[in-house]
């Protein structure tokens, strides 16, 4: 188990599409305890009708308000530290801005990342946090950044897998498939990644390295 994984005992999110959803799925896939507040009736932009996101993610709890601001502020209040992921392609995200402002006002440890190039700095930041940290992960929703889910998922996979060897270089790749969807992954084999994501994959190769 990596040192990063040892530090983080819970992942908290607000259940929205995009960054939140990637963090939720990552936590489930890696048996990390998931928690968080979501709006009353479980509203998310892709779960507009009650019980909303609670139907598939019952780990979350409803706030009294149907709006998203209370959800965001309560998650900032209840976590130990905040990782915000805002890909460079993201549009303005009012909810993300609210979270950043609330976290700052509460004096929470915070780091804002744009992508895989930030992984060494995130590892260093997490190393300053106490063991047993509950980490809130948030950022733009899918309508504000279509790549948010894929970038976040790949970043977390690399982050939690790379902390045992901070000097190792990791390469994140994102494929834009023929149907417009994205496929992401990470590897330590740059040459193998380039071959794997060549013309036969039917997509555009985009990469970042750390």
Secondary structure, 3 states (H helix, E strand, C coil): CCHHHHHEEEEECCCCCCHHHHHHHHHHHCCCEEECEECHHHCECCECCCCHHHHCCCCCEECCCCCHHHHHHHHHHHCCEEEEECCCCCCCCHHHHHHHHHHHHHCCEEEEECCHHHHHHHHHHHHCCCCCEEEEEEECCCCCCCCHHHHHHHHHHHHHHHHHHCCCCCEEEEEECCCCCEEEEEECCHHHHHHHCCHHHCCEEEEEEC
